[in-house]
Amino acid sequence: MNSNRLLSLDVLRGITVAGMILVNNGWGESFEMLQHAKWNGMTPCDLVFPFFLFIMGISCYLSLVKSEFKPTPKVIRRIVKRTVLLFAIGLFINWFDNAIEGDLLCFGHLRIWAVMQRIALCYGIVSLFALFCNHKYTIPVVIGLLIIYTAILVFGNGYAEDASVNVLAQVDLNLFGYDHLYHKSPVDPEGLLGTISSVAHVLLGFYCGKLIRQKDIITDKVIALFVVGTILVIGGYLLSYGLPLNKRIWSPSYVMVTCGLASLLQAFLMYIIDIQKKSGWTTFFHVFGVNALALYVSSELLAILLGNLGFSELVYNAIHTVIPPLKWASLAYALYFVVLNFLIGYILYRKKIYIKL
């Protein structure tokens, strides 16, 4: 079986992107499970982005193995070009959010970090690791990065819900300035130091990609992912007694638990779809999976545009008249927006247009 075309991997990627769009586009008062944990703790909403990073790690392995991980100038140029492109798209989304309100020259207070920027850095670093480092050191590097990050959190008040003493906030503040940061939590959730544990996160996905590729029998792939996922979830929850789960700071326990859950879900989907051949339900998520980043970016830009034009409020008010409870109306609006983006993706899917960002 061609490992890098496992339908289950595309489906999991699609589930994740659809989930990202869903949780990002509630209107008004949302259910708690569709809101990020304010600090320590984890909600279902906190699973979608880490799942995407985990899948990206798998994809990095399956993509670069085609070139036998040889650091040729062509491969390096492709990695650098994609890293810069993804980071630039993230900046563009942040700029567009200001520009559409008339603030075209918002560069003095343009937020530097966001989801796409973290994706870019993690992709670039892990891809270069794949080319220049021996893959047998993947897990030791993951452990080393998490130990270093744990030390930073412990000795730098990383769990302090106070930007004035939290090392993560202070590093971003001193390097980039207050005006260029996220202001709705004590730390920028996609800030610089959090990239350390995020790279470890993607490397765990990379390691699982290696397992998927190297196992010849599909059943062995499922078992390997199940074992890794179980170890990570148990280990992560044990670690959380000293280092609580925290998405805002991308804590080591959060890395382990979310990677473990992603691995378990991938194993389950692989069993259902690739072994049991029960794939009749997958088209909706496959549409999102094959154009994952393109649809995520379009959803962000579309949300900004429709919100600024007042169309989103009109749709929500119409939904609210039919569904009076605020939380259910918010969920209905989010689902409407997911379907709207699905329709865009479905047009591309039918025309076999796959946009690679």
Long-range contacts (C-beta under 8 A, 24 or more apart in sequence): 1-218, 1-274, 3-62, 3-212, 3-213, 3-221, 4-59, 4-62, 4-63, 4-65, 4-66, 4-213, 6-212, 6-270, 6-274, 7-273, 7-274, 7-279, 7-282, 7-286, 8-266, 8-269, 8-270, 8-272, 8-273, 8-274, 9-55, 9-58, 9-59, 9-62, 9-266, 9-270, 9-289, 10-285, 10-286, 10-289, 10-290, 11-269, 11-273, 11-282, 11-285, 11-286, 11-289, 12-51, 12-55, 12-262, 12-265, 12-266, 12-269, 12-289, 13-52, 13-55, 13-59, 13-288, 13-289, 13-292, 14-284, 14-285, 14-286, 14-287, 14-288, 14-289, 14-290, 14-292, 15-51, 15-285, 15-288, 15-289, 16-48, 16-51, 16-52, 16-55, 16-292, 17-52, 17-288, 17-289, 17-292, 17-293, 17-295, 17-296, 18-284, 18-285, 18-288, 18-338, 18-342, 19-47, 19-48, 19-51, 20-48, 20-49, 20-52, 20-115, 20-296, 20-299, 21-295, 21-296, 21-299, 21-334, 21-337, 21-338, 21-341, 22-334, 22-335, 22-337, 22-338, 23-48, 23-334, 24-299, 24-300, 24-303, 25-299, 25-303, 25-333, 25-334, 25-337, 25-338, 26-330, 26-331, 26-333, 26-334, 27-312, 27-313, 27-316, 27-329, 27-330, 27-333, 27-334, 28-316, 28-326, 28-329, 28-330, 29-326, 29-327, 29-330, 30-327, 30-330, 30-331, 30-334, 31-327, 31-330, 31-331, 34-330, 34-331, 34-334, 36-247, 36-248, 37-245, 37-246, 37-247, 37-248, 38-185, 39-161, 39-185, 39-186, 39-246, 39-248, 40-159, 40-244, 40-245, 40-246, 41-244, 41-245, 41-246, 42-245, 42-247, 42-254, 42-257, 42-258, 46-247, 46-254, 46-258, 47-258, 47-261, 47-262, 49-115, 49-247, 50-201, 50-247, 50-254, 50-255, 50-258, 50-259, 50-262, 51-258, 51-261, 51-262, 51-265, 52-119, 52-292, 53-118, 53-119, 53-122, 53-198, 53-201, 53-202, 53-205, 54-201, 54-202, 54-204, 54-205, 54-208, 54-258, 54-259, 54-262, 54-263, 55-205, 55-262, 55-266, 56-119, 56-122, 56-123, 56-202, 56-205, 57-126, 57-201, 57-202, 57-203, 57-204, 57-205, 57-206, 57-207, 57-208, 57-209, 58-205, 58-206, 58-208, 58-209, 58-212, 58-266, 59-205, 59-209, 60-123, 60-126, 60-127, 60-130, 60-202, 60-205, 60-206, 60-209, 61-130, 61-206, 61-209, 61-210, 61-212, 61-213, 62-209, 62-212, 62-213, 64-127, 64-130, 64-131, 65-213, 69-130, 69-131, 69-135, 70-131, 71-131, 71-132, 75-131, 76-128, 76-131, 79-123, 79-124, 79-127, 79-128, 79-131, 80-124, 82-120, 82-123, 82-124, 82-357, 83-120, 83-121, 83-123, 83-124, 83-127, 84-120, 85-120, 85-357, 86-116, 86-117, 86-119, 86-120, 86-123, 86-293, 86-357, 87-116, 87-117, 87-120, 87-121, 89-116, 89-297, 89-357, 90-114, 90-115, 90-116, 90-117, 90-119, 90-120, 91-117, 93-297, 93-300, 93-301, 93-304, 96-301, 96-304, 97-304, 100-304, 100-305, 100-308, 101-308, 108-179, 109-179, 109-180, 110-180, 111-180, 111-181, 111-182, 112-176, 112-180, 112-181, 113-172, 113-181, 113-182, 113-188, 113-190, 113-191, 113-192, 114-182, 114-190, 115-190, 115-296, 116-297, 117-190, 118-190, 118-194, 118-195, 118-198, 119-293, 121-195, 121-198, 121-199, 122-195, 122-198, 122-199, 122-201, 122-202, 123-202, 125-195, 125-199, 125-202, 126-199, 126-202, 126-203, 126-206, 129-203, 129-206, 130-206, 135-210, 138-203, 138-206, 138-207, 138-210, 139-207, 141-200, 141-203, 142-200, 142-203, 142-204, 142-207, 145-196, 145-197, 145-199, 145-200, 145-203, 146-197, 146-200, 146-252, 146-255, 146-256, 148-196, 149-193, 149-196, 149-197, 149-200, 149-252, 150-243, 150-252, 152-193, 152-196, 153-243, 153-249, 153-251, 153-252, 158-249, 159-243, 159-244, 159-246, 159-249, 159-251, 160-186, 161-186, 162-186, 163-187, 167-193, 168-193, 168-194, 168-249, 185-248, 186-248, 187-248, 187-249, 189-247, 189-248, 189-249, 189-250, 194-249, 194-250, 197-250, 197-251, 197-252, 197-254, 197-255, 198-250, 198-255, 200-252, 200-255, 201-250, 201-255, 201-258, 201-259, 204-232, 204-255, 204-259, 205-259, 205-262, 208-263, 208-266, 218-270, 218-274, 218-275, 219-275, 221-267, 221-270, 222-267, 222-270, 222-271, 222-275, 223-267, 225-263, 225-264, 225-266, 225-267, 225-270, 226-263, 226-264, 226-267, 228-260, 228-263, 229-259, 229-260, 229-261, 229-262, 229-263, 229-264, 229-266, 229-267, 230-260, 230-264, 231-260, 232-256, 232-257, 232-259, 232-260, 232-263, 233-257, 233-260, 233-261, 233-264, 234-260, 235-260, 236-260, 284-342, 286-349, 287-342, 287-345, 287-346, 287-349, 288-341, 288-342, 288-345, 290-349, 290-354, 291-345, 291-348, 291-349, 291-353, 291-354, 291-355, 293-355, 293-357, 294-348, 294-355, 294-357, 295-341, 295-344, 295-345, 297-357, 298-341, 298-344, 299-337, 299-341, 302-340, 302-341, 303-337
